[in-house]
Amino acid sequence: MQKFLFPGYTIGVDAYQDIPTVCVPHGRKAVMIGGKRALAAAQKDIEQAVEGSPIKITGVFWYGGEASYENIEALEARPEVQEADMIFAVGGGKAIDTCKVLAHRAGKPFFTFPTIASTCASCTSLGIIYHPDGSLNEYSFSKIPPNHIFINTQIIAQAPEKYLWAGIGDTMAKHYESTISSRGLSPEHTDACGITLSAMCGGPMVKYGVEAMKACKANQVNDALTEVVLGIIVSTGLVSNFVQVDFTTGLAHAVYNGFTILPEIEEHHHLHGEVVSYGILVLLYVDGQKEELAKIWKFNRSMGLPTKLADLNTDLTRVPLVAEKALKGIDVRVYPYKVTEQMIVDAITALESYTPD
């Protein structure tokens, strides 16, 4: 019987006030590691929150710019990291995954401080590792999620809205992937709970997405923004923690992994969730879900999410490479039918001229 651990979270404009209460039981020395912009946004507030408490931040470090083993090893070599009782992971998905795998390897508790709502990385136990060139390396598996998530909604509202935009795309995938991957099977209780919970990753994004984006563009916190942030970080993260990896991923993420092989994706700074949102369209086309495809295609258009290859700065000549790379991972090894490269090529080709009925 596997043991599953689940993180707690604090959300709000004053979320950091809980740091001493939550973290003191885990030690006194903390190192803060994150992205450069993330540290600029959150470091001062975090330091003020622990001022006067037993917690001392003994070092602040940039994560290195890529969630790679090379950067993890460089951080491991720092004396401050070796001597720390805990790790404060600050930033977006790649910064947090770097800290997550670092914490897993060092056997240290870690706490996440998402400064953007782009992925569920700040809630999950899974770490995604890339090569230094940005292409996918592997998944780093663990059953240990962060001890706690501190979600400062004001910092997220002040971040560039493109991250929330991409996070909405990534979040919707969790619903479609888990329900399709588990189709025809009899998931055990924990998996079944997560698959049911995945409904909170779909509908709320479509319901609140446009309003949440308006709030983020105005750097304001409102109910829609809070609902979307909770969906991106918490609902999606809990689904990932509940559900085994073969159910929590699927064709949308396989397509994303395929696109990582194209240098134009990195060159034009296309975000994980942005590409995944396009992968959802491929998934729905392949699965024959005509009504859902029309709905999500229209939603993508209303949000400015990609619906065609030109939106990702690429074209049909690159699709065979994408399809080949997509099926080299584990994302569709458990699926209700065999996914082939030709199915992916055909779906992407059809989407180039697709319009809803």
C-alpha positions in Angstrom: 0.0 0.0 0.0 1.5 3.3 -1.1 1.6 6.2 1.4 0.5 9.5 -0.1 1.4 12.9 1.5 -0.5 16.1 0.8 0.7 19.7 1.3 -1.3 22.4 3.0 -1.5 25.9 1.6 -2.1 29.5 2.6 -3.6 31.8 0.0 -4.2 35.6 0.1 -2.5 38.9 0.0 -1.1 38.2 3.5 -0.2 34.6 2.9 3.5 35.0 4.0 2.5 36.0 7.5 2.0 32.2 8.2 5.7 31.4 7.4 7.0 31.3 11.0 4.1 29.3 12.4 4.3 26.7 9.6 8.0 26.4 9.2 9.6 26.7 12.7 8.8 23.1 13.5 11.0 22.1 10.6 14.2 23.9 11.7 15.8 27.3 11.9 18.0 27.7 8.8 16.4 28.3 5.4 17.9 28.9 2.0 15.9 30.8 -0.6 16.3 29.6 -4.2 14.4 30.9 -7.2 14.2 32.8 -10.4 15.7 36.3 -10.6 12.4 38.1 -11.2 10.7 35.9 -8.6 13.3 36.8 -6.0 12.9 40.4 -6.9 9.2 40.2 -6.4 9.1 38.1 -3.2 12.4 38.1 -1.3 11.8 41.3 0.6 8.3 40.2 1.7 9.5 36.8 2.8 12.4 38.3 4.7 10.0 40.7 6.5 7.7 37.8 7.3 10.4 35.9 9.2 11.9 38.9 10.8 11.9 38.5 14.6 11.2 34.8 14.3 13.6 31.9 15.0 14.0 31.4 11.2 17.1 32.8 9.6 17.6 32.9 5.8 21.2 32.0 5.4 21.5 32.3 1.6 19.6 33.5 -1.4 20.5 31.9 -4.8 19.4 32.0 -8.4 18.3 28.5 -9.5 20.4 28.6 -12.7 17.8 29.3 -15.4 16.9 25.7 -16.2 15.5 22.8 -14.2 18.5 20.6 -15.0 20.7 18.2 -13.1 23.7 20.4 -13.8 22.0 23.3 -11.9 20.9 21.0 -9.1 24.4 19.7 -8.6 25.8 23.3 -8.6 23.3 24.2 -5.8 24.1 21.0 -3.9 27.8 22.1 -3.7 27.0 25.3 -1.8 27.7 25.1 1.9 24.7 27.1 2.8 22.4 24.6 1.0 24.2 21.7 2.7 23.8 23.3 6.1 20.2 24.4 5.7 17.3 22.8 7.6 14.8 23.7 4.8 14.5 25.1 1.3 12.3 28.0 0.3 11.5 27.5 -3.5 10.4 30.8 -5.1 9.2 31.3 -8.6 7.6 29.4 -11.4 7.6 25.8 -12.5 11.3 25.3 -13.4 12.6 27.1 -10.4 10.4 25.2 -8.1 11.1 21.8 -9.8 14.9 22.5 -9.4 14.4 23.1 -5.7 12.0 20.2 -5.4 14.5 17.6 -6.8 17.3 19.3 -4.8 15.2 18.8 -1.6 14.4 15.2 -2.5 18.0 14.4 -3.1 19.1 16.1 0.1 16.3 14.8 2.3 15.2 18.3 3.4 11.8 19.7 3.8 10.8 22.3 1.3 8.2 25.1 1.0 7.0 26.7 -2.2 6.3 30.3 -2.9 4.8 30.5 -6.4 5.1 34.0 -7.8 3.3 33.1 -11.0 0.3 30.8 -11.5 1.6 28.9 -14.6 1.7 25.3 -13.5 0.9 23.1 -10.5 4.6 22.5 -9.8 4.4 24.3 -6.4 1.9 21.6 -5.1 3.2 18.4 -6.6 5.8 15.8 -5.8 6.8 15.2 -9.4 9.7 17.1 -10.8 10.3 17.7 -14.5 14.0 17.8 -15.5 15.2 19.3 -18.7 18.5 19.3 -20.6 20.5 22.5 -20.5 19.2 23.3 -24.1 15.6 23.2 -22.8 14.6 19.9 -24.2 12.9 17.3 -21.9 15.3 15.0 -20.0 13.1 13.0 -17.7 10.5 13.0 -14.9 11.8 12.8 -11.4 9.4 10.8 -9.3 8.8 11.1 -5.6 5.8 10.8 -3.3 7.0 13.8 -1.3 5.2 17.1 -2.2 6.2 20.4 -0.6 5.4 20.7 3.1 3.3 23.9 2.5 2.5 26.3 -0.3 2.4 30.0 0.4 0.3 31.7 -2.4 0.5 35.5 -2.3 -2.2 36.5 -4.7 -1.1 40.1 -4.9 2.4 39.0 -6.2 0.7 36.7 -8.7 -1.6 39.5 -9.9 1.4 41.8 -10.4 3.3 39.2 -12.5 3.1 39.3 -16.3 -0.4 38.0 -17.3 1.1 35.6 -19.8 1.9 33.2 -17.0 -1.6 33.0 -15.7 -2.7 32.6 -19.3 -0.5 29.7 -19.8 -1.4 28.2 -16.5 -5.1 28.0 -17.5 -4.1 26.0 -20.5 -2.0 23.6 -18.5 -4.7 23.2 -15.9 -7.5 22.2 -18.3 -5.3 19.4 -19.6 -5.4 17.6 -16.3 -9.2 16.9 -16.6 -9.1 15.6 -20.1 -5.9 13.6 -19.7 -6.9 11.8 -16.5 -10.4 10.9 -17.7 -9.2 9.6 -21.0 -6.1 7.7 -19.7 -8.2 5.9 -17.1 -11.1 5.1 -19.4 -12.2 1.5 -19.4 -10.2 0.7 -16.3 -11.2 0.4 -12.6 -9.0 2.9 -10.7 -8.3 2.2 -7.1 -9.8 4.6 -4.5 -7.1 7.2 -4.4 -6.8 7.4 -8.2 -10.6 7.5 -8.5 -10.7 10.5 -6.0 -8.1 12.4 -8.1 -9.9 11.7 -11.4 -13.1 12.9 -10.0 -11.4 16.0 -8.6 -10.0 16.7 -12.0 -13.4 18.3 -13.0 -12.2 21.3 -10.9 -9.4 21.7 -13.4 -11.7 22.1 -16.4 -15.0 23.9 -15.9 -13.7 26.7 -13.5 -11.0 27.7 -16.1 -13.6 28.2 -18.8 -16.0 29.9 -16.3 -13.5 32.3 -14.7 -10.7 32.5 -17.2 -11.5 35.7 -19.1 -12.4 37.6 -15.9 -9.3 36.4 -14.2 -7.1 37.6 -17.1 -8.7 41.0 -16.9 -7.9 41.3 -13.2 -4.3 40.1 -13.7 -3.8 42.7 -16.5 -5.0 45.3 -14.1 -2.7 43.9 -11.3 -5.8 43.4 -9.1 -7.0 40.5 -7.0 -10.6 39.4 -7.3 -12.7 36.3 -6.8 -12.2 35.1 -10.4 -8.4 35.4 -10.1 -8.4 33.6 -6.8 -10.5 30.8 -8.2 -8.3 30.4 -11.2 -5.1 30.5 -9.1 -6.5 27.8 -6.8 -7.4 25.7 -9.8 -4.0 26.0 -11.4 -1.9 25.4 -8.3 -4.1 23.4 -5.8 -6.7 21.5 -7.7 -4.3 20.4 -10.4 -1.6 19.7 -8.0 -3.8 17.5 -5.8 -4.9 15.6 -8.8 -1.3 15.0 -9.7 -0.6 13.8 -6.1 -3.6 11.6 -5.9 -3.4 10.0 -9.3 -0.7 7.7 -10.6 1.5 9.1 -13.4 -0.1 7.0 -16.1 -3.5 8.6 -15.4 -2.3 12.1 -14.6 -0.7 12.7 -18.0 -1.7 11.9 -21.5 -1.6 13.1 -25.1 -1.7 16.8 -24.5 1.6 16.6 -22.5 3.0 14.1 -25.0 2.4 16.7 -27.7 4.1 19.4 -25.5 7.1 17.1 -25.0 7.2 16.7 -28.8 7.3 20.5 -29.3 10.2 20.9 -26.9 12.5 19.4 -29.5 11.9 22.4 -31.8 14.4 25.3 -31.2 11.7 27.8 -32.2 9.7 27.0 -29.2 12.5 28.0 -26.9 13.6 30.9 -29.1 10.1 32.5 -29.0 9.7 31.8 -25.3 6.5 29.7 -25.7 5.4 28.6 -22.2 4.7 25.1 -21.0 0.9 25.6 -20.5 0.6 27.6 -23.7 1.9 24.6 -25.7 -0.2 22.1 -23.6 -3.3 24.1 -24.4 -2.7 23.4 -28.1 -2.0 19.7 -27.1 -5.6 19.6 -25.7 -6.9 20.3 -29.1 -4.9 17.5 -30.6 -6.0 15.2 -27.8 -9.7 16.0 -28.3 -9.4 15.6 -32.1 -7.7 12.2 -31.8 -10.3 11.1 -29.2 -13.2 12.2 -31.4 -14.7 14.6 -28.8 -16.3 16.9 -31.4 -18.4 19.0 -29.0 -15.5 19.5 -26.5 -13.1 20.3 -29.3 -15.4 23.0 -30.5 -15.8 24.4 -27.0 -12.2 24.5 -26.1 -11.1 25.7 -29.6 -13.5 28.7 -29.1 -12.2 29.2 -25.5 -8.6 29.2 -26.8 -9.5 31.8 -29.4 -11.2 34.0 -26.8 -8.1 33.8 -24.6 -5.5 34.1 -27.3 -4.2 30.6 -26.7 -2.9 28.7 -29.7 -5.2 27.0 -32.2 -2.7 26.7 -35.1 1.0 26.0 -35.7 1.6 29.6 -36.7 0.7 30.6 -33.1 3.7 28.5 -32.0 6.0 29.9 -34.7 6.3 26.7 -36.5 4.7 24.9 -39.5 3.6 21.5 -40.9 7.1 20.5 -42.0 8.1 20.2 -38.3 5.2 18.0 -37.3 6.8 14.6 -38.0 9.6 15.5 -35.6 7.0 16.5 -33.0 5.1 13.3 -33.4 8.2 11.2 -33.1 9.4 12.9 -29.9 5.9 12.9 -28.4 5.7 9.1 -28.3 9.2 8.5 -26.9 8.0 9.4 -23.4 5.6 7.7 -20.9 2.6 9.9 -21.4 0.4 7.5 -23.4 1.8 4.2 -22.4 -1.6 3.6 -20.6 -4.3 4.8 -22.9 -7.6 3.3 -24.1 -6.1 2.8 -27.5 -2.7 2.9 -29.2 -1.7 6.4 -30.2 0.5 6.5 -33.3 2.7 9.2 -34.9 0.3 9.3 -37.8 -2.7 10.0 -35.5 -0.8 13.0 -34.2 0.3 14.2 -37.6 -3.3 13.9 -38.9 -4.8 15.7 -36.0 -2.3 18.7 -36.2 -2.8 18.8 -40.0 -6.6 18.9 -39.6 -6.4 21.6 -36.9 -4.7 23.9 -39.4 -8.0 24.3 -41.3 -10.4 23.6 -38.4 -13.3 25.8 -37.6 -16.1 24.8 -35.2 -19.5 24.0 -36.8 
